[in-house]
Amino acid sequence: MAWTVIPRTGSDRAGFKKSLTTAQLATQCGLSLLRTLTSRPGVTLEPAFDQEDLPLVGLEHPQDVKPLQHALYFPVDDDETPVMAYAITRVMPTLRAVGWLPALTRLLTSRASPPHVSATL
């Protein structure tokens, strides 16, 4: 499941948010990081549950209408993708929330190119 960490208003501790629009997920985790992750062979980002009326999960035009739980699917023998996904969706947002990493908006405005992650660890 692609849960992400978000800051809580009035608290020093971050919380988890499980249901996000795809645009919110991309904002929290970094659109270019998610695109790099899903460009790996056999890796897809989809709704976690098969329900009616769920929007498509696309990173070309991330939907910002309906929150849903996202799931990352990857081949069984892929040892790198789950580690990368955990870092992108949990570790990095947590470090941003506590101030150990700069916010994505500050990164994007201070660099000519967006942040990226290598496909190999």
C-alpha positions as CSV (number, residue, x, y, z in Angstrom):
1,M,0.0,0.0,0.0
2,A,1.3,3.4,-0.9
3,W,0.5,5.2,2.4
4,T,2.3,8.4,3.0
5,V,3.4,10.4,6.1
6,I,1.9,13.9,6.5
7,P,2.5,16.6,9.1
8,R,-0.2,17.0,11.7
9,T,-1.4,20.6,12.5
10,G,-0.3,21.7,15.9
11,S,1.8,18.6,16.6
12,D,5.5,17.7,16.3
13,R,4.6,14.2,15.2
14,A,3.7,13.2,11.7
15,G,0.6,11.0,10.9
16,F,-0.2,8.6,8.1
17,K,-2.7,9.2,5.4
18,K,-4.0,6.2,3.6
19,S,-6.5,7.7,1.2
20,L,-5.2,10.4,-1.1
21,T,-6.0,11.6,-4.6
22,T,-3.2,10.6,-7.0
23,A,-2.3,14.3,-7.2
24,Q,-1.9,14.5,-3.4
25,L,0.2,11.3,-3.4
26,A,2.4,12.9,-6.1
27,T,2.7,16.1,-4.1
28,Q,3.7,14.3,-0.9
29,C,6.1,11.8,-2.5
30,G,7.3,13.6,-5.6
31,L,5.8,13.1,-9.1
32,S,9.2,12.4,-10.7
33,L,10.1,9.8,-8.0
34,L,6.8,8.0,-8.5
35,R,7.2,8.1,-12.3
36,T,10.8,6.6,-11.9
37,L,9.4,3.9,-9.6
38,T,6.6,2.9,-12.0
39,S,8.8,3.0,-15.0
40,R,10.6,-0.2,-13.7
41,P,9.7,-3.4,-15.6
42,G,6.5,-4.9,-14.3
43,V,5.8,-2.2,-11.7
44,T,2.3,-0.5,-11.7
45,L,0.5,1.9,-9.4
46,E,-3.2,1.1,-9.1
47,P,-6.2,1.5,-6.8
48,A,-5.7,-0.9,-3.8
49,F,-9.2,-2.2,-4.0
50,D,-11.5,-3.2,-6.9
51,Q,-14.5,-0.9,-6.4
52,E,-16.9,0.9,-8.7
53,D,-16.4,4.5,-9.5
54,L,-12.7,4.7,-8.7
55,P,-10.7,7.0,-11.0
56,L,-7.8,5.8,-13.0
57,V,-4.4,6.1,-11.3
58,G,-2.3,7.8,-13.9
59,L,0.9,9.7,-13.3
60,E,0.8,11.6,-16.6
61,H,-2.3,13.6,-15.4
62,P,-2.8,12.7,-11.7
63,Q,-6.4,12.9,-10.7
64,D,-7.3,15.3,-7.9
65,V,-11.0,14.4,-7.5
66,K,-11.4,11.3,-5.4
67,P,-9.2,10.0,-2.6
68,L,-8.4,6.4,-2.7
69,Q,-5.8,3.9,-1.4
70,H,-3.0,3.3,-3.9
71,A,-1.1,0.0,-4.2
72,L,2.2,-0.6,-5.9
73,Y,2.4,-3.9,-7.7
74,F,5.8,-5.4,-8.7
75,P,7.2,-8.8,-9.7
76,V,7.8,-11.3,-7.0
77,D,11.5,-11.6,-7.7
78,D,12.0,-7.8,-7.6
79,D,13.9,-7.0,-4.4
80,E,14.6,-3.3,-5.2
81,T,11.2,-1.9,-5.9
82,P,9.7,-2.4,-2.4
83,V,12.7,-0.8,-0.7
84,M,12.5,2.2,-3.1
85,A,8.7,2.5,-2.6
86,Y,9.1,2.5,1.2
87,A,11.8,5.2,1.0
88,I,9.7,7.3,-1.4
89,T,6.3,7.0,0.4
90,R,7.4,6.7,4.1
91,V,11.0,7.7,4.8
92,M,11.4,10.8,2.7
93,P,8.0,12.4,3.6
94,T,8.8,11.7,7.3
95,L,12.2,13.4,7.0
96,R,10.5,16.3,5.2
97,A,7.8,16.6,7.9
98,V,10.4,16.8,10.7
99,G,12.7,19.2,8.7
100,W,15.5,16.8,8.0
101,L,14.9,17.1,4.2
102,P,13.7,20.3,2.4
103,A,10.1,20.4,1.3
104,L,9.5,19.3,-2.3
105,T,8.2,22.8,-3.2
106,R,11.4,24.3,-2.0
107,L,13.4,21.7,-3.9
108,L,11.5,22.3,-7.1
109,T,11.9,26.1,-7.0
110,S,15.6,26.0,-6.1
111,R,16.7,23.5,-8.8
112,A,16.7,23.6,-12.6
113,S,15.7,20.0,-12.8
114,P,13.3,18.0,-10.4
115,P,14.7,15.6,-7.9
116,H,15.2,12.0,-9.1
117,V,16.0,8.6,-7.7
118,S,18.3,6.1,-9.3
119,A,16.8,2.8,-10.4
120,T,19.6,0.9,-8.7
121,L,20.2,1.1,-5.0
